[in-house]
Amino acid sequence: MKKLLLLASCLFLTGSTAAYAYEPQNDPPGIRNKSNDVMDYFSVETSKEGSFFFTSGDGKEELKPSVDGAIYRVVISSNADATFTAVFPDGSEQAFEMDKSHHGYLVIPVEASVKSLRIKVGTDGSRTVKANLHQYRVHTEKNNFILNYKKWKK
């Protein structure tokens, strides 16, 4: 009986904290989400000290959606601690919020109307940093597009 009570209390605590485990979705309300797969990668790999930008398979550093809309959420992952920053076209920057599992979240207000950005990593060179873009979201008048990257740099 004590084991069952202990198990039930553990499940209750797990369920009550699960809502806080991930950054909240900031999808604009009342608009349908459409998911699209991107058969490319947007990543960085470096073992040098300094700042480096993510690049796509064709060498582009700028993350620019194929639909006309505002980027409002970006999700990345990394194998190591590093500093990840979004660099906007106007030169301003915003840091990614990183969790303990090396997943990074960037939440941008839709009102900011961000049409493109670059992702910069700063590293001390003590170990190789490999990071990939998992997903970004774009708001248009009719839809919220969820663009999922399906390839990783080899």
C-alpha positions in Angstrom: 0.0 0.0 0.0 2.9 2.4 0.8 4.5 1.7 -2.5 1.3 2.4 -4.3 0.8 5.7 -2.4 4.4 6.7 -3.2 4.0 5.9 -6.9 0.8 7.9 -7.0 2.4 10.9 -5.4 5.4 10.7 -7.8 3.1 10.6 -10.7 1.1 13.6 -9.4 4.3 15.7 -8.9 5.5 14.7 -12.3 2.3 15.7 -14.0 2.1 19.0 -12.1 5.6 20.1 -13.1 5.4 18.8 -16.7 3.7 21.9 -17.9 6.8 23.9 -17.0 9.3 21.6 -18.5 9.2 23.4 -21.9 9.0 27.0 -23.0 5.4 27.9 -23.6 4.1 28.0 -27.2 3.6 31.5 -28.4 1.3 30.7 -31.3 -0.9 33.6 -32.2 -4.5 32.5 -31.2 -7.3 31.8 -33.7 -5.1 30.8 -36.6 -4.5 27.3 -37.9 -1.1 25.7 -37.6 0.3 24.0 -40.7 3.4 21.8 -40.4 5.9 21.5 -43.2 9.1 19.5 -43.5 12.3 21.1 -44.7 14.6 18.6 -46.3 17.8 20.5 -45.5 19.9 21.3 -42.5 20.7 24.6 -40.8 23.6 23.9 -38.4 27.1 24.7 -37.1 30.1 22.6 -36.1 33.2 24.1 -34.8 36.1 23.3 -32.5 37.7 26.7 -32.7 37.3 29.7 -30.3 35.2 32.6 -31.5 31.8 33.3 -33.0 30.4 31.3 -35.9 27.1 31.3 -37.8 24.7 28.4 -38.6 24.7 27.6 -42.3 22.3 25.7 -44.6 23.2 23.0 -47.0 23.8 25.6 -49.7 26.0 27.7 -47.5 23.5 30.5 -46.6 23.8 32.0 -43.1 20.4 33.7 -43.1 17.2 31.8 -42.0 14.5 33.2 -44.2 11.1 31.5 -44.6 9.7 30.8 -48.0 6.4 32.2 -46.9 5.8 35.9 -46.3 5.4 36.2 -42.6 7.0 36.9 -39.2 9.3 34.4 -37.5 8.1 34.0 -33.9 9.7 30.9 -32.4 13.0 29.0 -33.1 14.1 25.7 -31.5 17.7 24.5 -31.7 19.8 21.8 -30.0 23.5 21.4 -29.2 25.8 18.8 -27.9 27.7 21.2 -25.6 27.4 24.4 -23.6 27.8 27.4 -25.8 26.3 30.8 -26.2 23.6 31.0 -28.9 22.3 34.3 -30.2 19.9 35.4 -32.9 21.1 38.3 -35.0 18.3 40.3 -36.6 18.6 42.3 -39.9 18.7 45.6 -38.0 21.8 44.4 -36.1 20.0 43.8 -32.7 20.6 40.5 -31.0 18.6 38.2 -28.7 20.0 35.2 -26.7 18.5 31.8 -26.8 17.1 30.4 -23.6 19.0 27.0 -23.1 17.7 24.2 -20.9 19.8 21.5 -19.2 19.4 19.1 -22.2 21.1 21.7 -24.5 17.9 22.6 -26.3 17.5 26.3 -27.1 14.4 28.3 -27.4 14.0 31.8 -29.0 10.6 33.4 -28.6 10.0 36.6 -30.6 6.8 38.7 -30.4 4.8 38.4 -33.6 4.5 42.2 -33.5 8.2 42.5 -34.1 7.7 41.3 -37.7 11.0 39.5 -38.0 11.3 38.3 -41.6 14.8 36.7 -41.3 17.6 36.1 -38.8 21.0 34.5 -38.4 22.0 32.2 -35.5 25.4 32.8 -34.0 27.3 30.5 -31.6 30.0 31.7 -29.3 32.5 29.1 -28.0 35.7 29.0 -26.1 37.2 26.2 -28.3 37.6 23.7 -25.4 35.5 21.2 -27.2 33.7 20.7 -30.5 30.3 22.2 -30.6 27.7 20.7 -33.0 24.3 22.4 -33.1 21.2 22.1 -35.4 18.0 23.9 -36.0 15.0 21.7 -35.2 12.1 24.0 -36.0 11.0 27.5 -36.5 7.5 29.0 -36.7 6.3 31.7 -39.1 3.0 33.7 -38.6 1.0 34.8 -41.7 -2.5 36.3 -41.9 -4.0 32.9 -42.6 -1.7 30.3 -41.0 1.1 29.6 -38.5 3.6 27.6 -40.4 5.7 25.1 -38.4 8.9 24.3 -40.4 10.6 21.2 -39.2 14.2 20.5 -40.3 14.7 16.8 -41.2 18.4 16.5 -42.1 21.5 16.9 -40.0 24.9 17.9 -41.2 27.2 14.8 -41.5 
